[in-house]
């Protein structure tokens, strides 16, 4: 299992593929497969059969996973896609940092010992 540079609810910019240039919110991170699901990106069509008397079938459009290497975090301060760095502050807290402007994005959750 590898670390993914984005988290759930991050705003990301899509670099490559049919949806290149779009931005969206990360809905889910599949860290074991190095993939992310981004809102409104890589839409796929699913044909759903009705199961039961009350359920309705039809064609459903849903987001599919894309590689995490194809997305870049959008910094909340400088409002542009940038690389993410990690830094340890004086108080021992680990944080994610925007490489473009140097602004602290958020803290990294520490593993419990």
ChimeraX attribute file (.defattr): number of C-alpha atoms within 10 A of each C-alpha:
attribute: neighborCount
match mode: 1-to-1
recipient: residues
	/A:1	8
	/A:2	8
	/A:3	8
	/A:4	16
	/A:5	17
	/A:6	21
	/A:7	17
	/A:8	13
	/A:9	14
	/A:10	17
	/A:11	22
	/A:12	24
	/A:13	21
	/A:14	22
	/A:15	16
	/A:16	14
	/A:17	11
	/A:18	10
	/A:19	14
	/A:20	14
	/A:21	11
	/A:22	16
	/A:23	21
	/A:24	19
	/A:25	19
	/A:26	21
	/A:27	17
	/A:28	17
	/A:29	20
	/A:30	15
	/A:31	16
	/A:32	10
	/A:33	14
	/A:34	17
	/A:35	19
	/A:36	24
	/A:37	23
	/A:38	29
	/A:39	20
	/A:40	17
	/A:41	22
	/A:42	16
	/A:43	16
	/A:44	11
	/A:45	11
	/A:46	11
	/A:47	10
	/A:48	11
	/A:49	11
	/A:50	11
	/A:51	9
	/A:52	8
	/A:53	6
	/A:54	7
	/A:55	8
	/A:56	10
	/A:57	12
	/A:58	10
	/A:59	10
	/A:60	11
	/A:61	12
	/A:62	14
	/A:63	15
	/A:64	16
	/A:65	19
	/A:66	21
	/A:67	13
	/A:68	20
	/A:69	15
	/A:70	15
	/A:71	26
	/A:72	21
	/A:73	24
	/A:74	21
	/A:75	24
	/A:76	14
	/A:77	12
	/A:78	13
	/A:79	10
	/A:80	15
	/A:81	21
	/A:82	18
	/A:83	13
	/A:84	19
	/A:85	15
	/A:86	17
	/A:87	14
	/A:88	13
	/A:89	9
	/A:90	7
	/A:91	6
	/A:92	8
	/A:93	12
	/A:94	16
	/A:95	16
	/A:96	19
	/A:97	21
	/A:98	23
	/A:99	15
	/A:100	14
	/A:101	12
	/A:102	14
	/A:103	14
	/A:104	18
	/A:105	16
	/A:106	12
	/A:107	14
	/A:108	14
	/A:109	9
	/A:110	8
	/A:111	5
	/A:112	4
	/A:113	3
